[in-house]
């Protein structure tokens, strides 16, 4: 399910938590910094598991919040890595899982501190930092909404 939703109007701005958001097919989240930038040929929404945020905190003695990874949608009870190459829906909105959202140097720098270095952060998030997806249909996402895998051949 969707545990939290975050948007940021500009790339360096803090993300704002909201309860509901409109997503447009091929463009992403209305009002987010990446809206319309990658188009239909590239991922335009990101997801991360709250369980991975908790695991990072436990494994590295950290206390990062749900918005710290700068992903748009924080999930609970959803194995995102399994959605690569899969079509799924949240409510009436359809998505396609394009690729893992692997950690970058910017994430490493933003989460590094006196007890964990930037390279340690990146290694700690490798294959756990979330999912990049394409928005296939327009609609509204709200916290609490459930994920559903769309079986191939189903319409």
C-alpha positions as a printed Julia matrix, in Angstrom:
155×3 Matrix{Float64}:
  0.0     0.0     0.0
  0.99    3.64   -0.3
  2.31    4.77    3.07
  3.42    8.27    2.05
  3.57   10.56   -0.99
  6.25   13.2    -1.51
  6.75   15.9    -4.15
  9.24   18.68   -4.68
  8.74   21.54   -7.14
 12.48   21.95   -7.75
 15.32   19.42   -7.63
 17.16   20.86   -4.61
 14.04   21.78   -2.61
 12.84   19.76    0.36
 10.08   17.32   -0.44
  6.58   17.96    0.84
  4.42   15.12    2.14
  0.88   15.08    0.79
 -2.09   12.72    1.18
 -3.19   12.65   -2.48
 -1.74   13.54   -5.84
 -2.76   13.53   -9.5
 -0.59   11.57  -11.93
 -0.71   12.01  -15.7
  0.05    9.24  -18.18
  3.55    9.61  -19.61
  4.32   12.66  -17.48
  4.33   11.65  -13.8
  3.16   13.52  -10.73
  1.51   16.88  -11.34
  3.54   19.54   -9.52
  6.68   17.41   -9.05
 10.14   18.43  -10.25
 10.28   15.64  -12.83
  6.79   16.14  -14.26
  6.92   15.7   -18.04
 10.71   15.64  -18.22
 11.23   12.03  -19.29
  8.09   11.53  -21.33
  6.58    8.21  -22.29
  9.97    6.67  -23.06
 11.4     7.03  -19.57
 10.45    6.45  -15.95
  8.46    9.31  -14.47
  7.64    8.22  -10.91
  9.72    6.58   -8.18
  8.83    4.24   -5.33
 10.72    3.0    -2.24
  9.79    0.46    0.43
  9.35    1.73    3.98
 10.77   -1.62    5.09
 14.05   -0.8     3.3
 14.21    2.6     4.99
 13.75    0.86    8.36
 16.39   -1.75    7.46
 18.87    0.97    6.48
 18.27    2.73    9.79
 18.69   -0.52   11.76
 21.74   -1.76    9.83
 23.64    1.52    9.97
 22.4     3.08   13.22
 20.67    5.91   11.38
 17.34    7.67   11.78
 16.4     8.88    8.3
 12.8     9.81    7.6
 10.5     8.53    4.89
 11.34   11.41    2.52
 15.13   11.07    2.86
 15.58    8.91   -0.26
 13.75   11.57   -2.32
 11.45    8.96   -3.88
  7.88   10.02   -4.66
  5.93    7.11   -3.2
  6.81    5.21   -0.02
  5.23    1.77    0.07
  4.49   -0.76    2.78
  4.12   -4.48    2.18
  5.11   -4.31   -1.51
  8.25   -6.0    -2.9
  9.18   -3.39   -5.49
 12.12   -5.26   -7.06
  9.64   -7.88   -8.26
  7.76   -5.21  -10.24
 10.59   -4.55  -12.74
  9.21   -5.49  -16.15
  5.68   -5.8   -14.74
  2.52   -3.8   -15.16
  0.73   -2.98  -11.91
 -2.03   -0.71  -10.7
 -2.81    1.4    -7.69
 -6.53    2.05   -7.68
 -7.45    2.85  -11.29
 -3.96    4.1   -12.18
 -1.72    1.76  -14.17
  2.1     1.7   -14.07
  4.95   -0.19  -15.68
  8.01   -1.02  -13.56
 10.96    0.06  -15.74
 14.06   -0.45  -13.59
 15.48   -0.44  -10.1
 16.11    3.05   -8.77
 19.72    2.44   -7.79
 21.45    4.79   -5.35
 23.58    7.6    -6.75
 26.3     9.84   -5.41
 23.74   12.52   -4.56
 21.88   10.12   -2.26
 25.19    9.09   -0.72
 26.15   12.7    -0.03
 22.73   13.65    1.34
 22.61   10.76    3.84
 26.3    10.69    4.82
 27.24   11.94    8.27
 29.91   11.41   10.95
 28.96    7.75   11.37
 28.45    6.71    7.72
 30.32    7.76    4.58
 28.81    8.51    1.2
 30.18    5.25   -0.34
 28.74    3.27    2.6
 25.35    4.87    2.01
 25.43    3.95   -1.67
 26.46    0.34   -0.9
 23.78    0.13    1.79
 21.06    1.07   -0.72
 22.33   -1.04   -3.64
 19.38   -3.03   -5.11
 17.17   -1.64   -2.3
 16.65    2.0    -3.25
 13.34    1.54   -5.03
 11.69    1.34   -8.42
 11.43    3.7   -11.38
  8.14    3.35  -13.21
  6.16    4.82  -16.06
  2.69    6.17  -15.42
  0.44    4.48  -18.01
 -2.89    6.11  -17.12
 -4.06    9.33  -15.52
 -5.66    9.32  -12.08
 -5.4    10.09   -8.38
 -3.15    8.35   -5.84
 -3.87    8.52   -2.1
 -2.1     7.21    0.95
 -3.54    3.85    1.98
 -4.21    2.68   -1.59
 -3.24   -0.92   -2.45
 -1.02   -2.25   -5.25
 -2.26   -4.89   -7.69
 -0.19   -6.85  -10.2
 -1.8    -6.86  -13.65
 -1.61  -10.32  -15.19
 -0.25  -10.42  -18.73
 -3.06  -10.61  -21.23
 -5.53   -8.99  -18.78
 -7.13   -5.72  -19.76
